[in-house]
Amino acid sequence: MTEDQFKTRLKIAKSRAKAKYSSKNNKSNSSMGTAFKMSTELVAAVAVGTIIGFILDNWFGTKPWLILIFFFVGVIAGILNVIKSAKKMQK
């Protein structure tokens, strides 16, 4: 094996290793981003539902009923958003 062949093989091996490492790193980053997105969607839906319930309770004077109702509506909406995102990920 000549020196030029060795350098060429070394260059090819380095580029393959670099490509393999970067693709593995990108997958973990995208998985982490997806998990963060799903958890944020769930928390945001619950928070928005609770805030809406709180505002409506203050207007109508029905504490704590609308807070409870809209809290559970927010939980259901958040879970449905997470399910929808998970189905998109599988495709």
C-alpha positions in Angstrom: 0.0 0.0 0.0 1.4 3.3 -1.0 1.3 6.5 1.1 -1.3 8.1 -1.2 -3.6 5.1 -0.9 -3.3 5.2 2.8 -4.1 8.9 3.0 -7.1 8.4 0.8 -8.4 5.5 2.9 -7.8 7.5 6.1 -9.7 10.5 4.7 -12.6 8.3 3.7 -12.7 6.7 7.1 -12.6 10.0 8.9 -15.5 11.4 6.8 -17.6 8.3 7.4 -17.0 8.5 11.2 -17.8 12.2 11.2 -21.0 11.6 9.2 -22.1 8.8 11.6 -21.4 10.9 14.7 -23.2 14.0 13.4 -26.3 12.0 12.3 -26.4 10.3 15.8 -26.1 13.6 17.5 -28.8 15.2 15.4 -31.3 12.4 16.2 -30.8 12.9 20.0 -31.2 16.7 19.6 -34.4 16.4 17.6 -35.8 13.8 20.1 -35.0 16.2 23.0 -36.7 19.0 21.1 -39.7 17.0 20.4 -40.0 15.9 24.0 -39.7 19.5 25.1 -42.3 20.6 22.6 -44.8 18.0 23.7 -44.4 18.8 27.4 -44.7 22.5 26.7 -47.9 21.9 24.7 -49.4 20.0 27.6 -48.4 22.5 30.3 -49.6 25.5 28.1 -53.0 23.9 27.5 -53.6 23.3 31.2 -52.4 26.8 32.1 -54.6 28.5 29.5 -57.6 26.5 30.5 -57.1 27.3 34.2 -56.6 31.0 33.4 -59.8 31.1 31.3 -61.7 29.4 34.1 -60.3 31.9 36.7 -61.3 34.9 34.6 -64.8 33.6 33.9 -65.2 32.7 37.6 -64.4 36.3 38.5 -66.9 37.7 36.0 -69.8 35.3 37.0 -68.9 34.8 40.7 -69.1 31.0 40.4 -65.8 30.2 42.2 -64.3 27.4 41.9 -66.5 25.6 39.4 -65.4 27.2 36.2 -61.7 26.9 37.2 -62.2 23.2 37.7 -64.1 22.7 34.5 -61.6 24.6 32.4 -58.7 23.0 34.1 -60.0 19.6 33.0 -60.8 20.9 29.5 -57.1 22.1 29.3 -55.8 18.7 30.5 -57.9 17.0 27.8 -56.8 19.5 25.1 -53.2 19.1 26.1 -53.3 15.3 26.0 -55.0 15.4 22.6 -52.3 17.7 21.3 -49.6 15.3 22.6 -51.3 12.4 20.9 -51.6 14.3 17.6 -47.9 15.2 17.8 -46.9 11.6 18.5 -48.9 10.4 15.5 -47.1 12.9 13.3 -43.8 11.7 14.6 -44.5 8.1 13.7 -45.1 9.0 10.1 
